[in-house]
Amino acid sequence: MSKNYPLESIASVYSGISVDRSGCGALAVMVGDVGAQVVISTDLAAVAPAGEDARLEDSDILISLRGKRNGTSVFTAAKFQGLPVYASLDVAVIRLRHPDQIGALALSLWFNLESTQSKLAVHRVGSHAFRLPLPALRRLEVPLFPPQSAEMFVRAGVAGRKIAKLERSIAVRRETVFEEVMTQAAAQFLSGPGRED
């Protein structure tokens, strides 16, 4: 990984389009579809086709422009088997100029780091409905991930996410067991000798 560069120097960055939800035959990525996982899910909203020039392309990085967090995910065309997919208005498309030289998945994972989200938070505008302006996103300094370092970064990121998910699952189960033990203990105390009616 080398020094940081303004995002606009390595990618074109533009907002999605206003999608027509009255029809079908195409899909659209909404704000809630990005950031939760590394690659965009196939479970997207059906919309009317919107034109060839706005279609998403393989390795496009999608970032939500709305909310207190600006999550990102990567679009993989093969998952959609030729079906046209578009980004909606509140989702920005980051299209790398040389996707074969810069790891899209690695850059997407970097965007989702808390340290990067803190940098983005400085640029969000609004008091209740937060929004990330495109000019600030374009000027954001990003690292370059050559293929070899990108692969290692992605492996580390995916492993880290699995660990975090497992830790959350353990915490939920621990809380469930604690609640059950305390409920049973309370029932024993209430039904035991010496209880006053």
GIKA-V903091 format. One record per run of one state. SS is the DSSP state (alpha for helix, beta for strand, coil for the rest). FROM is the first residue (numbers start at 1). TO is the last residue. If there is no record, write none. Layout:
<<SS	FROM	TO> <SS	FROM	TO>>
This chain:
<<coil	1	3> <beta	4	6> <alpha	7	10> <beta	11	15> <coil	16	16> <beta	17	17> <coil	18	24> <beta	25	29> <coil	30	30> <alpha	31	33> <coil	34	38> <beta	39	39> <coil	40	44> <beta	45	48> <coil	49	51> <alpha	52	54> <coil	55	60> <beta	61	64> <coil	65	65> <beta	66	66> <coil	67	71> <beta	72	74> <coil	75	76> <alpha	77	80> <coil	81	83> <beta	84	88> <coil	89	90> <beta	91	96> <coil	97	103> <alpha	104	112> <coil	113	113> <alpha	114	121> <coil	122	123> <beta	124	125> <coil	126	130> <beta	131	132> <coil	133	133> <alpha	134	139> <coil	140	140> <beta	141	143> <coil	144	146> <alpha	147	191> <coil	192	197>>
